[in-house]
Amino acid sequence: MAAQICYSPAELQAEQLLRLHSELMVITVTCRQSSSGDNLVPAYTGFTKRNISSLHEAEQTLIRYFKVHFGGSGIDRLDQLRTRLGNEFGLQIAHVSAPVFCADRRDKVMSYYQANADEIQDEVQRMMVSEKSYGHACPNLGDTTRIARKGQ
């Protein structure tokens, strides 16, 4: 039965948005400063506040998915996903070292803090194609479904 379970485009997009958010959190905690010395904590916090509606909607999308496919409240599965995502980036740090990881990624937090909703949406769409996912996309559902932004 598990082989038949798959993500709709909205569910895949939700996971990728949470992946981006988790990556930014790990970068912030690990690197602390941008290459120009900016404190990453306010930038990460600002990104989170500015995108809280989309992040909440992504979580709700995945909670519904987990409820339907695995039972329970879905929240425990969402927590597991968040932990897996954080650990995934932690493993990347372990493989290359924190200084190398930070040299490569520290400015990503500032970039996405300054990005508008369309730029973030474009990145998530790119990630849907290029990044791994913990669920696979359902066949023949297309790739145009987007998580609606507040006010749309």
Secondary structure, 3 states (H helix, E strand, C coil): CHHHCCECHHHHHHHHHHHHHHHHHHHHHHHCECCCCCEHHHHHHHHHHHCHHHHHHHHHHHHHHHHHHHCCCCHHHHHHHHHHHHHHHHHHHHHHCHHHHHHHHHHHHHHHHHCCHHHHHHHHHHHHHHCCCCCCECCCCCCCCCCCCCCC
